[in-house]
Amino acid sequence: MTPDEKLESLGYSLSKTLSRGAIYQPVVIDGTTAYVSGCVPFDGDKNLASKGKVPSQVPLEAAQKAAALCAANVMRLLRQELGSLGRVERILKITGFVNSDPDFTEQHLVINGASQLFLDVFGEAGWHARSAIGMAALPLGASVEVEAIVKLKA
């Protein structure tokens, strides 16, 4: 099964496209490295699926699902840019940002949702370095945001 097919089989339709919401490029490619801008949990172009502070407004399990949706959006952007996720050689690094209550310290558990989806889609090539960071706020009030650095096949 191709990475595109795996992502679809996990319930993340590739027909859902994303457009940029500000002055930036969603994906920048330099040689064989792709830098993917931060993705919030949009389910489709305009539907923000998870909004609020973790865990007081968004429970941990729901935040993990939102992080997975962010990762799916990273992959959707890559596919829009590359034509196929088959061009991805490896996920190098992800950074996850969690809209956290002041005393919340389990951002790493939230971002596990994103990490797991990369592993499910890319297998061994999905293993990556990672940072999980608590934030006072995120764009549009999103609960989670994920960005990625990806190695492309030459």
Backbone hydrogen bonds in HBPLUS format (Angstrom, degrees):
<---DONOR---> <-ACCEPTOR-->    atom                        ^
c    i                          cat <-CA-CA->   ^        H-A-AA   ^      H-
h    n   atom  resd res      DA  || num        DHA   H-A  angle D-A-AA Bond
n    s   type  num  typ     dist DA aas  dist angle  dist       angle   num
A0006-LYS N   A0002-THR O   2.84 MM   4  6.15 155.8  1.90 155.0 162.8     1
A0007-LEU N   A0003-PRO O   2.95 MM   4  6.13 165.5  1.97 152.4 155.0     2
A0008-GLU N   A0004-ASP O   3.08 MM   4  6.34 164.4  2.11 149.4 153.8     3
A0009-SER N   A0005-GLU O   2.83 MM   4  6.01 157.3  1.88 148.3 155.1     4
A0010-LEU N   A0006-LYS O   3.07 MM   4  6.28 130.5  2.32 142.7 154.9     5
A0010-LEU N   A0007-LEU O   3.20 MM   3  5.24 137.9  2.39  96.9 108.5     6
A0012-TYR N   A0007-LEU O   3.22 MM   5  5.71 160.7  2.26 148.8 146.1     7
A0011-GLY N   A0008-GLU O   2.94 MM   3  5.28 160.0  1.98 113.6 117.7     8
A0037-SER N   A0026-PRO O   2.84 MM  11  5.07 166.6  1.86 147.2 151.6     9
A0028-VAL N   A0035-TYR O   2.99 MM   7  5.23 159.1  2.03 144.9 151.7    10
A0035-TYR N   A0028-VAL O   2.81 MM   7  5.23 167.4  1.83 155.5 159.7    11
A0030-ASP N   A0033-THR O   2.82 MM   3  5.29 166.0  1.84 161.1 165.2    12
A0033-THR N   A0030-ASP O   3.06 MM   3  5.29 159.7  2.10 121.8 127.8    13
A0152-LEU N   A0032-THR O   2.61 MM 120  4.77 169.0  1.62 144.4 147.5    14
A0034-ALA N   A0150-VAL O   2.76 MM 116  5.03 167.0  1.77 153.6 158.2    15
A0150-VAL N   A0034-ALA O   2.83 MM 116  5.03 164.8  1.86 151.8 156.8    16
A0036-VAL N   A0148-ALA O   2.82 MM 112  5.14 174.9  1.82 160.0 160.9    17
A0148-ALA N   A0036-VAL O   3.25 MM 112  5.14 162.2  2.28 134.6 139.9    18
A0039-CYS N   A0146-VAL O   2.74 MM 107  5.29 157.9  1.79 135.9 140.7    19
A0146-VAL N   A0039-CYS O   2.98 MM 107  5.29 155.3  2.04 137.5 143.1    20
A0042-PHE N   A0040-VAL O   2.75 MM   2  5.80 137.3  1.93 112.3  98.6    21
A0049-ALA N   A0041-PRO O   2.85 MM   8  5.71 158.4  1.90 158.5 160.1    22
A0043-ASP N   A0047-ASN O   2.74 MM   4  5.35 164.7  1.77 160.3 161.8    23
A0143-SER N   A0050-SER O   3.16 MM  93  5.72 153.2  2.24 124.9 123.4    24
A0052-GLY N   A0141-GLY O   2.85 MM  89  5.77 149.7  1.94 171.8 174.3    25
A0057-GLN N   A0053-LYS O   2.86 MM   4  5.13 150.9  1.95 139.5 148.3    26
A0058-VAL N   A0053-LYS O   2.87 MM   5  5.95 139.0  2.04 154.5 154.7    27
A0054-VAL N   A0099-ASN O   2.75 MM  45  6.06 152.5  1.82 152.6 162.2    28
A0101-ASP N   A0054-VAL O   2.85 MM  47  5.85 155.9  1.91 153.7 149.1    29
A0062-ALA N   A0059-PRO O   3.05 MM   3  5.35 115.4  2.48 105.8 121.2    30
A0063-ALA N   A0059-PRO O   2.89 MM   4  6.17 152.0  1.97 156.1 165.4    31
A0064-GLN N   A0060-LEU O   2.90 MM   4  6.22 147.9  2.00 151.4 160.4    32
A0065-LYS N   A0061-GLU O   3.13 MM   4  6.46 153.2  2.21 143.2 149.6    33
A0066-ALA N   A0062-ALA O   2.94 MM   4  6.22 147.0  2.05 140.7 150.5    34
A0067-ALA N   A0063-ALA O   2.86 MM   4  6.13 148.9  1.95 145.1 153.4    35
A0068-ALA N   A0064-GLN O   2.99 MM   4  6.33 149.2  2.09 143.2 151.4    36
A0069-LEU N   A0065-LYS O   2.98 MM   4  6.29 150.4  2.07 142.7 150.8    37
A0070-CYS N   A0066-ALA O   2.91 MM   4  6.25 148.2  2.01 144.5 153.6    38
A0071-ALA N   A0067-ALA O   2.97 MM   4  6.31 155.8  2.03 146.4 152.3    39
A0072-ALA N   A0068-ALA O   2.86 MM   4  6.18 153.8  1.92 147.6 155.3    40
A0073-ASN N   A0069-LEU O   2.92 MM   4  6.19 147.5  2.02 142.7 151.5    41
A0073-ASN N   A0070-CYS O   3.07 MM   3  5.01 116.3  2.49  91.3 107.1    42
A0074-VAL N   A0070-CYS O   2.92 MM   4  6.33 144.4  2.05 145.8 156.1    43
A0075-MET N   A0071-ALA O   3.01 MM   4  6.37 158.5  2.06 149.7 154.7    44
A0076-ARG N   A0072-ALA O   2.76 MM   4  6.08 147.7  1.87 144.5 154.9    45
A0077-LEU N   A0073-ASN O   2.92 MM   4  6.11 159.4  1.96 147.6 151.8    46
A0078-LEU N   A0074-VAL O   2.99 MM   4  6.30 158.6  2.04 147.2 153.5    47
A0079-ARG N   A0075-MET O   2.89 MM   4  6.10 161.3  1.92 149.6 154.6    48
A0080-GLN N   A0076-ARG O   2.89 MM   4  6.14 156.1  1.95 148.3 155.1    49
A0081-GLU N   A0077-LEU O   2.99 MM   4  6.22 151.7  2.07 148.1 155.4    50
A0082-LEU N   A0078-LEU O   2.73 MM   4  5.84 161.7  1.76 157.7 163.3    51
A0083-GLY N   A0079-ARG O   2.71 MM   4  5.00 150.3  1.80 137.4 143.2    52
A0087-ARG N   A0084-SER O   3.38 MM   3  6.07 172.2  2.39 113.5 115.4    53
A0088-VAL N   A0085-LEU O   3.06 MM   3  5.55 167.0  2.08 115.8 119.8    54
A0153-LYS N   A0087-ARG O   2.83 MM  66  5.48 165.4  1.85 158.9 161.1    55
A0089-GLU N   A0151-LYS O   2.78 MM  62  5.46 151.3  1.86 141.0 148.3    56
A0090-ARG N   A0151-LYS O   3.14 MM  61  5.13 158.6  2.18 139.3 139.1    57
A0151-LYS N   A0090-ARG O   2.80 MM  61  5.13 161.5  1.84 160.5 164.5    58
A0091-ILE N   A0125-ALA O   2.88 MM  34  6.24 164.2  1.91 174.3 173.2    59
A0092-LEU N   A0149-ILE O   2.89 MM  57  5.52 141.7  2.04 142.9 153.6    60
A0129-ALA N   A0092-LEU O   2.88 MM  37  6.16 171.6  1.89 147.1 144.3    61
A0093-LYS N   A0149-ILE O   3.16 MM  56  5.14 160.5  2.20 138.9 141.7    62
A0149-ILE N   A0093-LYS O   2.78 MM  56  5.14 151.9  1.85 156.0 159.5    63
A0094-ILE N   A0129-ALA O   3.00 MM  35  6.51 150.5  2.09 147.2 152.9    64
A0131-SER N   A0094-ILE O   3.12 MM  37  6.65 143.3  2.26 145.9 156.6    65
A0095-THR N   A0147-GLU O   3.06 MM  52  5.38 156.1  2.12 135.4 140.8    66
A0147-GLU N   A0095-THR O   2.97 MM  52  5.38 158.1  2.02 150.9 158.1    67
A0096-GLY N   A0131-SER O   2.82 MM  35  6.15 166.0  1.84 154.4 158.8    68
A0133-ILE N   A0096-GLY O   2.78 MM  37  6.14 167.0  1.80 162.8 166.0    69
A0097-PHE N   A0145-GLU O   2.77 MM  48  5.08 167.9  1.78 158.4 161.8    70
A0145-GLU N   A0097-PHE O   2.92 MM  48  5.08 142.9  2.06 145.6 150.7    71
A0098-VAL N   A0133-ILE O   2.80 MM  35  6.13 158.2  1.85 162.0 167.1    72
A0100-SER N   A0098-VAL O   2.93 MM   2  5.49 106.3  2.49 114.8  98.3    73
A0135-MET N   A0098-VAL O   2.75 MM  37  5.71 157.6  1.80 160.2 155.2    74
A0099-ASN N   A0143-SER O   2.88 MM  44  4.91 171.2  1.89 137.4 140.2    75
A0100-SER N   A0135-MET O   3.01 MM  35  5.74 146.9  2.12 148.7 158.1    76
A0104-PHE N   A0101-ASP O   3.06 MM   3  5.34 167.0  2.08 117.8 121.7    77
A0109-LEU N   A0106-GLU O   3.01 MM   3  5.45 133.8  2.23 107.8 119.1    78
A0110-VAL N   A0107-GLN O   3.05 MM   3  5.11 119.7  2.43  97.7 112.9    79
A0111-ILE N   A0107-GLN O   3.02 MM   4  6.36 165.5  2.04 161.2 163.6    80
A0112-ASN N   A0108-HIS O   3.13 MM   4  6.27 122.7  2.48 132.1 145.6    81
A0113-GLY N   A0110-VAL O   3.09 MM   3  5.99 159.7  2.13 121.1 125.5    82
A0114-ALA N   A0111-ILE O   3.00 MM   3  5.31 126.5  2.30 105.5 117.8    83
A0115-SER N   A0111-ILE O   3.05 MM   4  6.43 168.6  2.07 157.1 159.7    84
A0116-GLN N   A0112-ASN O   2.85 MM   4  5.88 164.9  1.87 150.4 154.0    85
A0117-LEU N   A0113-GLY O   3.39 MM   4  6.51 152.7  2.47 133.5 139.8    86
A0118-PHE N   A0114-ALA O   3.12 MM   4  6.49 160.8  2.16 157.5 162.1    87
A0119-LEU N   A0115-SER O   3.07 MM   4  6.38 156.6  2.12 150.6 157.2    88
A0120-ASP N   A0116-GLN O   2.83 MM   4  6.06 155.9  1.89 149.9 157.1    89
A0121-VAL N   A0117-LEU O   2.97 MM   4  6.14 150.3  2.06 149.4 156.1    90
A0122-PHE N   A0118-PHE O   2.89 MM   4  5.89 166.8  1.91 150.1 154.5    91
A0123-GLY N   A0119-LEU O   2.78 MM   4  4.77 137.5  1.96 134.0 137.9    92
A0125-ALA N   A0122-PHE O   3.25 MM   3  5.27 133.1  2.48 137.2 126.7    93
A0126-GLY N   A0123-GLY O   2.80 MM   3  5.36 159.3  1.84 119.9 126.7    94
A0127-TRP N   A0124-GLU O   3.23 MM   3  5.77 167.9  2.25 114.2 117.7    95
A0141-GLY N   A0138-LEU O   2.98 MM   3  5.31 152.0  2.06 139.3 137.7    96
A0142-ALA N   A0139-PRO O   3.08 MM   3  6.01 174.0  2.08 128.3 130.0    97
